[in-house]
Amino acid sequence: MPSQLRAFLRERGASDAEIARAEADDWLPLLAIDRLLMPGEGRYDVDEVAERAGTDPETARRLWRAMGFPDVAPGVPAFTDRDVEVLRTAVTGVEPLDVANLLRMARVLSSSLSRVAEVEADFIADEMHRLRQSGLDDEQVGTQLLDEIDWSTIQELVDYVHRLQLRAAVWRRLARSDDDTMVDLAIGFADLSGFTALSVELEPQKLGQLVSRWETLAFDTIAEFNARVIKTIGDEVMFAGLPGSVAHAALALVRRASGYPELPPVRAGVAHGPLLARDGDYYGPVVNLASRLTDIARRGTVLAPEQMHQALKADKSLSWEPIGTRHVRGMGDVMVYELHENS
C-alpha cells in the first residue's frame, strides 16, 4: 500500500487490523472514505459517550434514533471523541423540557441531509467504478478518491445553502403571528402520467436519466415562478406558494414537459386554503384535495377546485374550463375546473 494512504488511515484512527481486513475484503476505498468523513477511533459505548458529554444514556439514544440510526448494542465502543464533543454541544444549555425541540431539529436535519448524502454517495460510487475500470487497484483508487474529494468545499456549500434557506424560512415564519401554525397558501402536485408502467420497461440507467430530467425541470420551473418544492415522492413533486405562483408553475410544468420527448405527459392538481405548517411540510384538507385532483387529472392537464378559481379569477392570463362536479375520495363532491393559460 502507498505509504501516503496508510499514514492517512492510521492518522484518522484506523488500526492495522482494520486496514488489513479492508485490503483482504476489497473495500479499502470505502475505509478511506469512511475515515475521511468520520475520523477517530471508536472508544466509548453509549453509556460512556453520554457520561462524557454530560447527559444521560437515554437522551443520547433518543438523539441517535432521531438522526435515523438504530440503537448501538450495549458495551460496543462505537463512539469517538468527536461524538462526545458534538453530543456535549447539542445538550449544553438545553433544559429537560427543550429536549423535544432538540430531537425535532435532529429528525428534520437528518431527513433532509440523508437525501443530500444519497446523491453524494452516487457520485462517489460512480467515480470509484470509473477508476477501477481504468485499471487502478484499490490502493490507487482510495488514494485518488482522497485527492478528488474536496470536503471543505462541500461543507461551505451546505452551510451557504442552509443560510439562504434559513433566511427565507425566517421571513416566512415571522410573517405569521407567534402562535399561528396555520397559513393560507396554495398547494400543487404534479406527476408523470404512466410512470409506473414506464419504469418497468426502462433500463435502470435510462430510468435514472428520466427521473433526473424530471426533477431538474420541476425544481427549476417551480423556483422560477416563486413557489417552493416541499418534497418529491417517486415521480410526484409537491410544491407550495401563493395561488398565482402555484397555478402558473403547474401550467408551466405541463407545457415544458411536452418539449422533452423522453418525458411522459405531466398532470397536476392545485388547491388553495388554510394549511397546517409543521417542520417544513404542510398538512390538511387542501393538501389532500390537490393530491387527489392530480390523481384524476387527464394527461397534460391541470385541475383546480372552486376556491382556487375564486382566488385567481381576476388573473386575465388564466382561463377556467368548468368540467363539473367530481367525487373526490375522502372529500365528497367538488366543483372542478381545468386550468389553462391564455395566449
Stockholm file with secondary structure:
# STOCKHOLM 1.0

chainA/1-343         MPSQLRAFLRERGASDAEIARAEADDWLPLLAIDRLLMPGEGRYDVDEVAERAGTDPETARRLWRAMGFPDVAPGVPAFTDRDVEVLRTAVTGVEPLDVANLLRMARVLSSSLSRVAEVEADFIADEMHRLRQSGLDDEQVGTQLLDEIDWSTIQELVDYVHRLQLRAAVWRRLARSDDDTMVDLAIGFADLSGFTALSVELEPQKLGQLVSRWETLAFDTIAEFNARVIKTIGDEVMFAGLPGSVAHAALALVRRASGYPELPPVRAGVAHGPLLARDGDYYGPVVNLASRLTDIARRGTVLAPEQMHQALKADKSLSWEPIGTRHVRGMGDVMVYELHENS
#=GR chainA/1-343 SS CCHHHHHHHHHTTCCHHHHHHHHHTTCHHHHHHHHHHSCSCCCBCHHHHHHHHTSCHHHHHHHHHHTTCCCCCTTCCCBCHHHHHHHHHHHTTCCGGGHHHHHHHHHHHHHHHHHHHHHHHHHHHHHHHHHHHTTCCHHHHHHHHHHHCCHHHHHHHHHHHHHHHHHHHHHHHHTSCTTCCEEEEEEEEEEETTHHHHHHHSCHHHHHHHHHHHHHHHHHHHHHTTCEEEEEETTEEEEEECHHHHHHHHHHHHHHHTTCTTSCCEEEEEEEEEEEEETTEEESHHHHHHHHHHHHCCTTCEEEEHHHHHHHTTCTTEEEEEEEEEEETTTEEEEEEEEEECC
#=GC SS_cons         CCHHHHHHHHHTTCCHHHHHHHHHTTCHHHHHHHHHHSCSCCCBCHHHHHHHHTSCHHHHHHHHHHTTCCCCCTTCCCBCHHHHHHHHHHHTTCCGGGHHHHHHHHHHHHHHHHHHHHHHHHHHHHHHHHHHHTTCCHHHHHHHHHHHCCHHHHHHHHHHHHHHHHHHHHHHHHTSCTTCCEEEEEEEEEEETTHHHHHHHSCHHHHHHHHHHHHHHHHHHHHHTTCEEEEEETTEEEEEECHHHHHHHHHHHHHHHTTCTTSCCEEEEEEEEEEEEETTEEESHHHHHHHHHHHHCCTTCEEEEHHHHHHHTTCTTEEEEEEEEEEETTTEEEEEEEEEECC
//
